[in-house]
Amino acid sequence: MAKCEYRLRGDFNGFLNALNNEILSGSISASLEDGSDIILSDVQCAVRVYERYSYIGGNRVSLNITVVGRGNDLYVTAITSGGSQAVFFKVNTFGESAFLDKVIDFIERYQRNYRG
C-alpha cells in the first residue's frame, strides 16, 4: 500500500474533474469503479475508487481518492492497494507506486498552476 496526503488551494469541482481526467487518460486500462459525493453545510467530500491493470505486476491495482473541500481549501488523500501477488506478505508493489506517482505529479502541477 502506498499513500499520499496534500493540503492545497483550489476549486473543488475543477480539481476533482481535472484529477479524474488525468487518471482515466493516463492508462488505457484505468477505470472509475465507483464514487460517492456529499455536501454538509459548507464542506464537500468526494470519494473515488479507480482500478487499472499493472503490466509489470501482472495484476490489477486500485486507487482510492478522497477530496474534502471548504471554500478554496482542499485536502486530498490517495491510497493504492492490490499490487502484490504474494499470499502472506507484499512483494512487487511497483504497480501501486506507479499509479500513485501519477496522482502526485498531477497534484503538484495543479498546486504550481492554481491562481485563485
C-alpha positions in Angstrom: 0.0 0.0 0.0 1.2 3.5 -0.9 -0.3 6.7 0.3 0.0 10.5 -0.2 -1.8 13.4 1.5 -1.9 17.0 0.5 -3.4 20.3 1.7 -3.8 22.8 -1.1 -5.9 25.6 -2.5 -8.2 25.2 -5.5 -11.7 24.9 -6.9 -13.2 21.7 -5.5 -15.2 20.7 -8.7 -12.5 21.9 -11.1 -9.8 19.9 -9.2 -11.9 16.8 -9.0 -12.8 16.9 -12.7 -9.2 17.5 -13.7 -7.9 14.7 -11.5 -10.5 12.3 -12.8 -9.5 13.1 -16.4 -5.8 12.8 -15.6 -6.3 9.3 -14.1 -8.5 8.0 -16.8 -6.4 9.3 -19.6 -3.1 8.2 -18.0 -3.7 4.5 -18.7 -5.6 2.5 -21.3 -6.8 0.1 -18.6 -7.8 2.7 -16.0 -11.5 2.8 -14.9 -13.6 4.6 -12.4 -15.1 1.8 -10.3 -17.4 3.9 -8.1 -17.7 7.1 -6.2 -19.6 9.0 -3.5 -20.3 12.7 -3.0 -21.7 14.5 0.0 -22.1 18.2 0.9 -22.5 19.0 4.6 -23.2 22.7 5.1 -20.1 24.4 3.5 -18.0 21.2 3.3 -17.8 19.0 0.2 -16.4 15.5 0.2 -15.9 13.2 -2.8 -14.6 9.6 -2.7 -13.4 7.9 -5.9 -12.2 4.3 -6.5 -10.2 3.6 -9.6 -8.6 0.5 -11.0 -6.0 -0.3 -13.6 -4.0 -3.2 -14.8 -0.3 -3.3 -13.9 1.6 -4.8 -16.7 4.8 -5.2 -14.7 3.0 -6.7 -11.7 0.6 -8.8 -13.8 -2.4 -7.8 -11.7 -4.9 -5.1 -11.0 -4.2 -2.2 -8.7 -6.8 0.0 -7.0 -6.6 3.7 -6.1 -8.8 5.3 -3.5 -9.0 9.1 -3.5 -10.8 11.3 -1.0 -11.1 15.0 -1.6 -12.5 17.3 1.1 -13.1 21.0 0.3 -14.3 24.0 2.2 -14.2 27.1 0.1 -10.8 27.0 -1.7 -9.2 24.9 0.9 -8.7 21.3 -0.2 -7.5 18.2 1.5 -6.6 15.1 -0.7 -5.8 11.6 0.4 -4.8 9.0 -2.2 -4.2 5.3 -1.3 -3.3 2.5 -3.6 -3.6 -1.2 -2.9 -3.6 -4.6 -4.6 -0.2 -4.6 -6.3 1.2 -7.8 -4.8 0.9 -11.4 -5.8 2.2 -12.9 -2.6 -0.2 -14.7 -0.2 1.2 -13.7 3.2 3.4 -10.6 2.5 3.8 -7.9 -0.1 6.2 -8.2 -2.9 6.3 -6.3 -6.2 4.4 -3.2 -5.2 5.7 -1.3 -8.3 2.2 -1.0 -9.8 0.9 0.7 -6.7 3.7 3.2 -6.6 3.4 4.0 -10.4 -0.3 4.6 -10.0 0.2 6.9 -7.1 3.0 8.7 -8.8 0.6 9.9 -11.5 -1.6 11.4 -8.8 1.3 13.1 -7.0 2.6 14.6 -10.3 -0.9 15.9 -11.1 -1.4 17.5 -7.6 2.0 19.1 -7.7 1.3 20.6 -11.2 -2.1 21.8 -10.0 -0.6 23.5 -7.0 2.0 25.3 -9.1 -0.6 26.5 -11.6 -3.6 27.4 -9.4 -4.2 31.1 -9.4 -7.2 31.5 -7.1 
